[in-house]
Amino acid sequence: MSTPTSGDEFVQLHDLIIGSTNVADFLTELSTVAASTLSDTAGVFIECGVTLRRRKRTATIAGSSERAAVLDKLEQALGNGPCIASLDAMKPMVLSDVHTDTRWPAYQEVLADNGCRSALGVPLALDEHQAAALNFFAAEPDVFTPGVVQRAEGFADLAGRALRLALRIADAQNLADDLKAAMASRTTIDMACGVIMAQNRCSQEEAMALLTKASSHRNQKLRDLAGEIIGRVSDGAVNTHFDP
C-alpha cells in the first residue's frame, strides 16, 4: 500500500472540515485519522486523544477511542504528562516506557493501569491565544522512535493548518449567529416601541424611554418585555396606554 503524500493528507483533512458540523466533530475525526496514520507508520496499534487549549483553558475535545479520551482527561486532572509538556514547550514529548521514565510518575501509573506502556505528545501551533496537541498511546514500550515522531510532526503541521481553518469557520459562524440574534432582538424592540408610540401618541425616543423604564422596574430583560408587548398585540389585547 502506498504512503499518502502531504497533499493527499491535507485534502483529507480539508474534507473532514467540510463534512463536520462543528469543531468537536472535526476533532473526533482528526484524532481517528491521526491514530490510523501513526499506527501505519509504527506497525502497531496506536490510539490518539486531542487536547485544545483556548485562552489558557485546556480541555479534551475528542479521542480516537473512549480510552484515549479518558487518558487525556486524566492527564489534565493530574496536571502533568507528555501532552501537557508538549503544549507548554511547543515541541514533541516522548514517554518511551512507563516503567523506566521518571518524569511523570503519577500519570505513568495511570497509563500502566490502563494497559499503555508508551505515549507521545505533539503540539499543533495555532496562534497566541490557542494551541492544540495530539496525545498518542501505545500498549508496547519504545514505539515512538525518531522516525515515528518525525511522521507525527509532519502530520501535526498539516493538522494544525486544518484546525486553524476549522476554528475560524466556527468563530465566524458564532459571530453570525450572535449578530442574527441581536438583529432579531432589535427588531422586536423596535416593533414594541411602535406599539407604545401608537398607544401613547408619543415619539420613538419617548417610547424607548418608557420601555427601558418598565424593563428596569420589572427587573426584566428589554427584549423579553418587548416580546410580551408584541405577543399581547398579536392576541388582540391592545391597551390604550402603556404603563411602565
Buried (B, 14 or more C-beta within 10 A) or exposed (E): EEEBEEEEBBEBBBEBBEEBEEBEBBBBBBBBBBBBBBBBBBEBBBBBBBBBBEEEEBEBBBBBBEBBBBBBBBBBEBEBBBBBBBBBEEEBBBBBBBEEBEEBEEBBEBBEEBEBBBBBBBBBBBEEEBBBBBBBBBBEBEBBEEEBBEBBBBBBBBBBBBBBBBBEBBEEEEEEEEEEEEEEBEEBBEBBBBBBBBBBEBEEEBBBBBBBEBBEEEEEEBBEBBBBBBEBBEEEEEEEEBEB
